[in-house]
Amino acid sequence: MVTEGESSAGGQPHDALFRLVFGDPDNAGSELRSVLPPDLIAHIDLDGLVLQEGTFIDDALRHSQTDVLFATTVHGRDAYLYVLIEHQSTPDRLMALRMLGYQLRIWERHLAQPEQRSRTRPLPLIIPVVIYQGRRQWIAPTDLADLIDVDQDLVGAASDLVPRFTYLLDDLTVVDDEALRARPLTATARITFVSFVHAPDDSDVTRWLSDWADDLAAIDYERLVAIFNYLVRVSVTPVENVVRFAGTVGAEAREAAMTTADQLIAQGRAEGEARGEARGQARLLMRMLTSKFGELDPDVRARVAHATAEEIGVWSDRLVQGAVSIEEIVGPQ
């Protein structure tokens, strides 16, 4: 399974959420049930998926790709399901070649296992799926043969020499919200896909999150934290908006959103401590205050800029706890 995302959002947020969600056999299996042909699904042991260690991605591409591999059986025979996320906003014309390269590495590692060295059994089947979430509809070849430069007059004569390798494509640019609701996805997988599609650079993710409140309410705390963290990192939504919305979903969702807010504040504190001062915390707090209250008075900006780390910590806590005015946060001027 390959997911291609927004490069503008940065690889790390996508990586962290994708690995947490789709490294879980239940979530990965629900996506495979959504996209694989039913006659193939009937023979795959999706209830017996076993996550494998390691990565098969080129070093130069690891800033933009993350992969997950599952072992299983197909019709009783050993097989693998390959899951990869790629952060590009446009289709990768050479995806078929890259996927073939990764598949060769999987086979090589399979053959290097001690229990396989003395065996003469055939290579296991590998099922690759590409999930694409870019801005343009996928137009890249899904068959390696379409990348081979062969004169049309020689197609017939050279047909046996042209390698064939295909991957399954799930193009999210042509899948609307209604279609996602109809898929047999877990709530966590569905919200992850919705977030990948709608969240990057969005000014207020809570506008569409409200349509998915039932799915959010069904997600466990750890994954809620990861989803909220992703949303505030790739969008420009004020974190307090997410906290406020999460409170309408339920107590656990609100706690997860509060944890996300605390993590953002802690990140700002850590940046400030690394420089031996509170400037990192002050910048983060001023950004959050501006998002909630609009342009800040010069006196307020100066007060925050020259505050101690302890003061900024107290003010940040007041902000995420629902203070409704500047005075409630930093006190009277």
KEPA-746757 format. One record per residue (C-alpha): y, x, z; residue number from 0; residue in one letter. Coordinates in Angstrom, 2 decimals. Example, Ala and Ser with C-alpha at 12.3 -4.5 7.8 and 13.67 -1.06 7.14 Angstrom:
2
+---------+---------+---------+-----+----+
:      py :      px :      pz :   i : aa :
+---------+---------+---------+-----+----+
:   -4.50 :   12.30 :    7.80 :   0 :  A :
:   -1.06 :   13.67 :    7.14 :   1 :  S :
+---------+---------+---------+-----+----+
END
This chain:
333
+---------+---------+---------+-----+----+
:      py :      px :      pz :   i : aa :
+---------+---------+---------+-----+----+
:    0.00 :    0.00 :    0.00 :   0 :  M :
:    3.34 :    1.54 :   -1.03 :   1 :  V :
:    6.70 :    0.18 :    0.02 :   2 :  T :
:    9.81 :    1.39 :   -1.75 :   3 :  E :
:   13.02 :    0.81 :    0.15 :   4 :  G :
:   16.71 :    1.50 :    0.21 :   5 :  E :
:   17.66 :    5.15 :    0.14 :   6 :  S :
:   21.10 :    4.27 :    1.45 :   7 :  S :
:   19.55 :    3.07 :    4.66 :   8 :  A :
:   17.91 :    6.39 :    5.34 :   9 :  G :
:   14.22 :    7.13 :    5.59 :  10 :  G :
:   13.75 :    7.27 :    9.34 :  11 :  Q :
:   14.42 :    3.61 :   10.25 :  12 :  P :
:   12.07 :    2.39 :    7.52 :  13 :  H :
:    9.44 :    4.96 :    8.48 :  14 :  D :
:    9.40 :    4.09 :   12.15 :  15 :  A :
:    9.15 :    0.33 :   11.60 :  16 :  L :
:    6.67 :    0.55 :    8.73 :  17 :  F :
:    4.31 :    2.90 :   10.57 :  18 :  R :
:    4.38 :    0.81 :   13.75 :  19 :  L :
:    3.81 :   -2.49 :   11.92 :  20 :  V :
:    1.51 :   -1.57 :    9.07 :  21 :  F :
:   -0.40 :    1.05 :   10.99 :  22 :  G :
:   -1.86 :   -1.99 :   12.77 :  23 :  D :
:   -4.99 :   -3.25 :   10.97 :  24 :  P :
:   -4.10 :   -6.91 :   11.55 :  25 :  D :
:   -0.70 :   -6.58 :    9.90 :  26 :  N :
:   -1.97 :   -4.41 :    7.04 :  27 :  A :
:   -4.89 :   -6.76 :    6.48 :  28 :  G :
:   -2.59 :   -9.77 :    6.28 :  29 :  S :
:   -0.61 :   -8.12 :    3.46 :  30 :  E :
:   -3.78 :   -7.22 :    1.58 :  31 :  L :
:   -4.98 :  -10.80 :    1.86 :  32 :  R :
:   -1.65 :  -11.79 :    0.29 :  33 :  S :
:   -1.77 :   -9.54 :   -2.78 :  34 :  V :
:   -5.36 :   -8.58 :   -3.61 :  35 :  L :
:   -7.43 :  -10.74 :   -5.98 :  36 :  P :
:   -9.52 :  -13.27 :   -4.02 :  37 :  P :
:  -12.77 :  -12.11 :   -5.65 :  38 :  D :
:  -12.05 :   -8.58 :   -4.37 :  39 :  L :
:  -10.89 :   -9.72 :   -0.93 :  40 :  I :
:  -14.21 :  -11.50 :   -0.48 :  41 :  A :
:  -16.01 :   -8.13 :   -0.48 :  42 :  H :
:  -13.59 :   -6.04 :    1.63 :  43 :  I :
:  -14.15 :   -5.72 :    5.37 :  44 :  D :
:  -10.53 :   -6.31 :    6.39 :  45 :  L :
:  -11.61 :   -6.98 :    9.97 :  46 :  D :
:  -13.07 :   -3.48 :   10.14 :  47 :  G :
:  -10.06 :   -1.42 :    9.06 :  48 :  L :
:   -9.94 :    1.96 :   10.84 :  49 :  V :
:   -6.66 :    3.90 :   10.81 :  50 :  L :
:   -7.05 :    7.52 :    9.63 :  51 :  Q :
:   -5.00 :   10.51 :   10.74 :  52 :  E :
:   -2.82 :   12.67 :    8.52 :  53 :  G :
:   -0.57 :   12.36 :    5.48 :  54 :  T :
:   -1.10 :   13.05 :    1.77 :  55 :  F :
:    2.53 :   13.17 :    0.68 :  56 :  I :
:    4.20 :   16.20 :   -0.93 :  57 :  D :
:    6.34 :   18.15 :    1.54 :  58 :  D :
:    9.39 :   17.71 :   -0.68 :  59 :  A :
:    9.05 :   13.92 :   -0.57 :  60 :  L :
:    8.41 :   13.42 :    3.15 :  61 :  R :
:   12.08 :   12.65 :    3.75 :  62 :  H :
:   11.61 :    9.54 :    1.62 :  63 :  S :
:    7.95 :    8.61 :    2.05 :  64 :  Q :
:    5.54 :    7.71 :    4.84 :  65 :  T :
:    1.89 :    6.88 :    4.33 :  66 :  D :
:   -0.97 :    5.27 :    6.24 :  67 :  V :
:   -4.66 :    5.37 :    5.30 :  68 :  L :
:   -7.40 :    3.00 :    6.43 :  69 :  F :
:  -11.15 :    3.43 :    6.10 :  70 :  A :
:  -13.28 :    0.34 :    5.53 :  71 :  T :
:  -16.18 :   -0.88 :    3.39 :  72 :  T :
:  -16.24 :   -2.83 :    0.13 :  73 :  V :
:  -19.46 :   -4.72 :   -0.49 :  74 :  H :
:  -21.08 :   -2.52 :    2.14 :  75 :  G :
:  -19.95 :    0.79 :    0.60 :  76 :  R :
:  -17.40 :    3.26 :    2.03 :  77 :  D :
:  -13.87 :    2.68 :    0.79 :  78 :  A :
:  -10.23 :    3.39 :    1.66 :  79 :  Y :
:   -7.00 :    1.40 :    1.62 :  80 :  L :
:   -3.90 :    3.56 :    1.08 :  81 :  Y :
:   -0.52 :    2.46 :    2.50 :  82 :  V :
:    2.73 :    4.27 :    1.61 :  83 :  L :
:    6.43 :    3.51 :    2.00 :  84 :  I :
:    8.93 :    5.09 :   -0.39 :  85 :  E :
:   12.70 :    4.81 :    0.14 :  86 :  H :
:   14.31 :    4.46 :   -3.26 :  87 :  Q :
:   16.54 :    1.68 :   -4.54 :  88 :  S :
:   15.24 :    1.85 :   -8.11 :  89 :  T :
:   11.71 :    1.95 :   -9.56 :  90 :  P :
:    9.97 :    5.32 :   -9.76 :  91 :  D :
:    8.80 :    5.76 :  -13.34 :  92 :  R :
:    6.18 :    8.32 :  -12.27 :  93 :  L :
:    4.71 :    6.23 :   -9.44 :  94 :  M :
:    1.31 :    6.00 :  -11.18 :  95 :  A :
:    1.12 :    9.80 :  -11.37 :  96 :  L :
:    2.18 :   10.24 :   -7.73 :  97 :  R :
:   -0.34 :    7.69 :   -6.53 :  98 :  M :
:   -3.12 :    9.39 :   -8.48 :  99 :  L :
:   -2.18 :   12.70 :   -6.85 : 100 :  G :
:   -2.34 :   11.17 :   -3.38 : 101 :  Y :
:   -5.66 :    9.55 :   -4.21 : 102 :  Q :
:   -7.09 :   12.91 :   -5.29 : 103 :  L :
:   -6.07 :   14.36 :   -1.92 : 104 :  R :
:   -7.82 :   11.54 :   -0.10 : 105 :  I :
:  -11.03 :   12.21 :   -2.04 : 106 :  W :
:  -10.75 :   15.95 :   -1.39 : 107 :  E :
:  -10.41 :   15.39 :    2.35 : 108 :  R :
:  -13.28 :   12.90 :    2.26 : 109 :  H :
:  -15.53 :   15.46 :    0.58 : 110 :  L :
:  -14.48 :   18.16 :    3.07 : 111 :  A :
:  -15.81 :   16.18 :    6.02 : 112 :  Q :
:  -18.93 :   17.84 :    7.50 : 113 :  P :
:  -21.07 :   14.74 :    7.08 : 114 :  E :
:  -20.22 :   14.61 :    3.36 : 115 :  Q :
:  -20.84 :   18.23 :    2.37 : 116 :  R :
:  -24.60 :   17.90 :    2.00 : 117 :  S :
:  -24.49 :   14.49 :    0.35 : 118 :  R :
:  -24.51 :   13.68 :   -3.34 : 119 :  T :
:  -23.19 :   10.14 :   -2.96 : 120 :  R :
:  -20.41 :    8.97 :   -5.36 : 121 :  P :
:  -16.76 :    9.04 :   -4.39 : 122 :  L :
:  -15.56 :    6.08 :   -2.30 : 123 :  P :
:  -13.33 :    3.43 :   -3.81 : 124 :  L :
:   -9.63 :    3.73 :   -2.94 : 125 :  I :
:   -7.45 :    0.63 :   -3.21 : 126 :  I :
:   -3.72 :    1.49 :   -3.65 : 127 :  P :
:   -1.00 :   -1.16 :   -3.40 : 128 :  V :
:    2.69 :   -0.58 :   -4.13 : 129 :  V :
:    5.18 :   -2.82 :   -2.30 : 130 :  I :
:    8.62 :   -2.56 :   -3.86 : 131 :  Y :
:   11.86 :   -3.79 :   -2.24 : 132 :  Q :
:   14.60 :   -2.20 :   -4.33 : 133 :  G :
:   17.60 :   -3.85 :   -5.92 : 134 :  R :
:   16.17 :   -4.08 :   -9.43 : 135 :  R :
:   12.96 :   -5.68 :  -10.58 : 136 :  Q :
:   10.09 :   -3.21 :  -10.99 : 137 :  W :
:    9.76 :   -1.98 :  -14.58 : 138 :  I :
:    7.86 :    1.29 :  -14.11 : 139 :  A :
:    4.34 :    1.56 :  -15.57 : 140 :  P :
:    1.54 :    0.56 :  -13.23 : 141 :  T :
:   -1.05 :    2.32 :  -15.44 : 142 :  D :
:   -1.12 :    6.09 :  -15.85 : 143 :  L :
:   -2.12 :    5.60 :  -19.50 : 144 :  A :
:    1.35 :    4.22 :  -20.21 : 145 :  D :
:    2.88 :    7.56 :  -19.18 : 146 :  L :
:    0.83 :    9.57 :  -21.69 : 147 :  I :
:    2.70 :   10.51 :  -24.87 : 148 :  D :
:    0.23 :    9.69 :  -27.66 : 149 :  V :
:    1.22 :    8.89 :  -31.22 : 150 :  D :
:    0.42 :    5.27 :  -32.02 : 151 :  Q :
:   -1.55 :    6.41 :  -35.07 : 152 :  D :
:   -3.89 :    8.32 :  -32.74 : 153 :  L :
:   -4.34 :    5.69 :  -30.05 : 154 :  V :
:   -7.72 :    4.63 :  -31.37 : 155 :  G :
:   -9.04 :    8.15 :  -31.96 : 156 :  A :
:   -7.78 :    9.49 :  -28.60 : 157 :  A :
:   -8.55 :    6.44 :  -26.49 : 158 :  S :
:  -11.43 :    8.07 :  -24.62 : 159 :  D :
:   -9.16 :   11.02 :  -23.72 : 160 :  L :
:   -6.33 :    8.94 :  -22.22 : 161 :  V :
:   -6.86 :    8.63 :  -18.44 : 162 :  P :
:   -6.59 :    5.17 :  -16.90 : 163 :  R :
:   -5.41 :    4.72 :  -13.32 : 164 :  F :
:   -3.67 :    1.65 :  -11.98 : 165 :  T :
:   -2.24 :    0.48 :   -8.69 : 166 :  Y :
:   -1.53 :   -3.04 :   -7.47 : 167 :  L :
:    2.15 :   -3.96 :   -7.29 : 168 :  L :
:    3.85 :   -6.32 :   -4.85 : 169 :  D :
:    7.43 :   -6.58 :   -6.15 : 170 :  D :
:    9.47 :   -8.17 :   -3.35 : 171 :  L :
:   12.49 :   -8.51 :   -5.63 : 172 :  T :
:   10.75 :  -11.49 :   -7.26 : 173 :  V :
:    9.35 :  -12.98 :   -4.04 : 174 :  V :
:   11.72 :  -15.43 :   -2.37 : 175 :  D :
:   11.71 :  -16.50 :    1.29 : 176 :  D :
:    9.71 :  -19.63 :    0.54 : 177 :  E :
:    6.95 :  -17.57 :   -1.09 : 178 :  A :
:    6.89 :  -15.20 :    1.88 : 179 :  L :
:    6.45 :  -18.15 :    4.23 : 180 :  R :
:    3.47 :  -19.31 :    2.19 : 181 :  A :
:    1.67 :  -15.98 :    2.43 : 182 :  R :
:   -1.08 :  -15.44 :    5.02 : 183 :  P :
:    0.98 :  -12.74 :    6.75 : 184 :  L :
:    1.16 :  -12.09 :   10.47 : 185 :  T :
:    4.53 :  -12.98 :   11.99 : 186 :  A :
:    5.26 :   -9.28 :   12.48 : 187 :  T :
:    4.49 :   -8.39 :    8.86 : 188 :  A :
:    6.57 :  -11.30 :    7.56 : 189 :  R :
:    9.64 :  -10.43 :    9.65 : 190 :  I :
:    9.30 :   -6.77 :    8.62 : 191 :  T :
:    9.34 :   -7.69 :    4.93 : 192 :  F :
:   12.26 :  -10.08 :    5.41 : 193 :  V :
:   14.15 :   -7.34 :    7.23 : 194 :  S :
:   13.41 :   -4.75 :    4.55 : 195 :  F :
:   14.78 :   -7.11 :    1.90 : 196 :  V :
:   17.84 :   -8.61 :    3.63 : 197 :  H :
:   19.02 :   -6.21 :    6.33 : 198 :  A :
:   20.34 :   -3.06 :    4.58 : 199 :  P :
:   24.15 :   -3.02 :    4.71 : 200 :  D :
:   24.32 :   -6.69 :    5.84 : 201 :  D :
:   27.39 :   -7.52 :    7.89 : 202 :  S :
:   25.58 :  -10.09 :   10.07 : 203 :  D :
:   21.76 :  -10.29 :   10.00 : 204 :  V :
:   21.79 :  -13.16 :   12.48 : 205 :  T :
:   22.88 :  -15.53 :    9.70 : 206 :  R :
:   19.43 :  -15.42 :    8.12 : 207 :  W :
:   17.43 :  -14.40 :   11.20 : 208 :  L :
:   17.93 :  -17.88 :   12.57 : 209 :  S :
:   15.68 :  -19.17 :    9.77 : 210 :  D :
:   12.85 :  -16.99 :   11.11 : 211 :  W :
:   13.15 :  -17.72 :   14.81 : 212 :  A :
:    9.60 :  -19.09 :   15.05 : 213 :  D :
:    8.16 :  -15.86 :   13.65 : 214 :  D :
:   10.33 :  -13.75 :   15.97 : 215 :  L :
:    9.15 :  -15.76 :   18.96 : 216 :  A :
:    5.54 :  -14.89 :   18.08 : 217 :  A :
:    6.09 :  -11.11 :   18.00 : 218 :  I :
:    5.25 :   -8.87 :   20.96 : 219 :  D :
:    7.93 :   -7.00 :   22.89 : 220 :  Y :
:    7.27 :   -3.50 :   21.48 : 221 :  E :
:    7.55 :   -4.63 :   17.88 : 222 :  R :
:   10.58 :   -6.79 :   18.63 : 223 :  L :
:   12.36 :   -3.69 :   19.92 : 224 :  V :
:   11.42 :   -1.83 :   16.73 : 225 :  A :
:   12.62 :   -4.69 :   14.51 : 226 :  I :
:   15.94 :   -5.08 :   16.35 : 227 :  F :
:   16.42 :   -1.31 :   16.29 : 228 :  N :
:   15.85 :   -1.31 :   12.53 : 229 :  Y :
:   18.24 :   -4.21 :   11.99 : 230 :  L :
:   21.17 :   -2.62 :   13.83 : 231 :  V :
:   20.57 :    0.79 :   12.27 : 232 :  R :
:   20.43 :   -0.24 :    8.60 : 233 :  V :
:   22.95 :   -3.11 :    8.74 : 234 :  S :
:   26.53 :   -3.15 :   10.00 : 235 :  V :
:   25.84 :   -6.01 :   12.38 : 236 :  T :
:   27.40 :   -5.54 :   15.85 : 237 :  P :
:   24.60 :   -5.04 :   18.34 : 238 :  V :
:   26.07 :   -7.67 :   20.65 : 239 :  E :
:   25.57 :  -10.24 :   17.86 : 240 :  N :
:   21.87 :   -9.40 :   17.83 : 241 :  V :
:   21.68 :   -9.64 :   21.63 : 242 :  V :
:   23.42 :  -13.00 :   21.60 : 243 :  R :
:   21.15 :  -14.35 :   18.85 : 244 :  F :
:   18.01 :  -13.02 :   20.54 : 245 :  A :
:   18.90 :  -15.09 :   23.60 : 246 :  G :
:   18.42 :  -18.24 :   21.50 : 247 :  T :
:   14.90 :  -17.13 :   20.56 : 248 :  V :
:   13.61 :  -16.57 :   24.08 : 249 :  G :
:   13.70 :  -14.38 :   27.17 : 250 :  A :
:   11.42 :  -11.69 :   25.71 : 251 :  E :
:   13.47 :  -11.47 :   22.51 : 252 :  A :
:   16.68 :  -11.13 :   24.51 : 253 :  R :
:   15.14 :   -8.40 :   26.66 : 254 :  E :
:   14.03 :   -6.55 :   23.52 : 255 :  A :
:   17.53 :   -6.80 :   22.04 : 256 :  A :
:   19.05 :   -5.55 :   25.29 : 257 :  M :
:   16.67 :   -2.61 :   25.20 : 258 :  T :
:   17.85 :   -1.86 :   21.66 : 259 :  T :
:   21.47 :   -1.96 :   22.80 : 260 :  A :
:   20.65 :    0.35 :   25.71 : 261 :  D :
:   18.94 :    2.77 :   23.31 : 262 :  Q :
:   22.02 :    2.87 :   21.08 : 263 :  L :
:   24.24 :    3.55 :   24.08 : 264 :  I :
:   21.83 :    6.23 :   25.32 : 265 :  A :
:   21.91 :    7.81 :   21.88 : 266 :  Q :
:   25.69 :    7.98 :   22.08 : 267 :  G :
:   25.45 :    9.50 :   25.55 : 268 :  R :
:   22.98 :   12.11 :   24.35 : 269 :  A :
:   25.26 :   13.07 :   21.49 : 270 :  E :
:   28.12 :   13.51 :   23.92 : 271 :  G :
:   26.03 :   15.53 :   26.35 : 272 :  E :
:   24.86 :   17.82 :   23.56 : 273 :  A :
:   28.51 :   18.75 :   22.96 : 274 :  R :
:   29.24 :   19.01 :   26.65 : 275 :  G :
:   31.62 :   16.03 :   26.53 : 276 :  E :
:   31.72 :   12.24 :   26.13 : 277 :  A :
:   33.22 :   12.08 :   22.63 : 278 :  R :
:   29.99 :   10.80 :   21.08 : 279 :  G :
:   29.79 :    8.00 :   23.65 : 280 :  Q :
:   33.47 :    7.17 :   23.20 : 281 :  A :
:   33.17 :    6.85 :   19.42 : 282 :  R :
:   30.16 :    4.56 :   19.73 : 283 :  L :
:   31.87 :    2.40 :   22.36 : 284 :  L :
:   35.07 :    2.14 :   20.30 : 285 :  M :
:   33.05 :    1.11 :   17.24 : 286 :  R :
:   31.27 :   -1.59 :   19.26 : 287 :  M :
:   34.55 :   -2.80 :   20.82 : 288 :  L :
:   36.22 :   -2.95 :   17.41 : 289 :  T :
:   33.31 :   -4.90 :   15.97 : 290 :  S :
:   33.63 :   -7.51 :   18.74 : 291 :  K :
:   37.38 :   -7.69 :   19.36 : 292 :  F :
:   38.97 :   -6.36 :   16.17 : 293 :  G :
:   41.43 :   -3.49 :   15.94 : 294 :  E :
:   41.96 :   -1.94 :   19.37 : 295 :  L :
:   45.32 :   -1.45 :   21.04 : 296 :  D :
:   46.36 :    2.26 :   20.87 : 297 :  P :
:   46.43 :    2.41 :   24.66 : 298 :  D :
:   42.83 :    1.13 :   24.86 : 299 :  V :
:   41.68 :    3.65 :   22.24 : 300 :  R :
:   43.35 :    6.46 :   24.16 : 301 :  A :
:   41.81 :    5.30 :   27.43 : 302 :  R :
:   38.31 :    5.20 :   25.94 : 303 :  V :
:   38.80 :    8.52 :   24.15 : 304 :  A :
:   39.68 :   10.27 :   27.41 : 305 :  H :
:   37.19 :    8.47 :   29.66 : 306 :  A :
:   34.40 :   10.25 :   31.51 : 307 :  T :
:   30.76 :    9.78 :   30.55 : 308 :  A :
:   30.25 :    7.72 :   33.71 : 309 :  E :
:   33.14 :    5.36 :   32.84 : 310 :  E :
:   31.89 :    4.87 :   29.30 : 311 :  I :
:   28.41 :    4.14 :   30.63 : 312 :  G :
:   29.78 :    1.39 :   32.92 : 313 :  V :
:   31.95 :   -0.10 :   30.15 : 314 :  W :
:   29.08 :   -0.04 :   27.65 : 315 :  S :
:   26.86 :   -1.90 :   30.11 : 316 :  D :
:   29.56 :   -4.55 :   30.59 : 317 :  R :
:   29.85 :   -4.98 :   26.80 : 318 :  L :
:   26.16 :   -5.60 :   26.15 : 319 :  V :
:   25.97 :   -7.86 :   29.22 : 320 :  Q :
:   28.35 :  -10.33 :   27.55 : 321 :  G :
:   31.91 :   -9.46 :   28.60 : 322 :  A :
:   34.34 :  -11.67 :   26.64 : 323 :  V :
:   37.53 :   -9.60 :   26.81 : 324 :  S :
:   38.70 :   -5.99 :   26.72 : 325 :  I :
:   40.03 :   -6.38 :   30.27 : 326 :  E :
:   36.57 :   -7.36 :   31.56 : 327 :  E :
:   35.16 :   -4.16 :   30.09 : 328 :  I :
:   37.71 :   -1.41 :   30.73 : 329 :  V :
:   39.90 :   -3.18 :   33.31 : 330 :  G :
:   43.65 :   -4.01 :   33.10 : 331 :  P :
:   45.93 :   -1.56 :   31.34 : 332 :  Q :
+---------+---------+---------+-----+----+
END
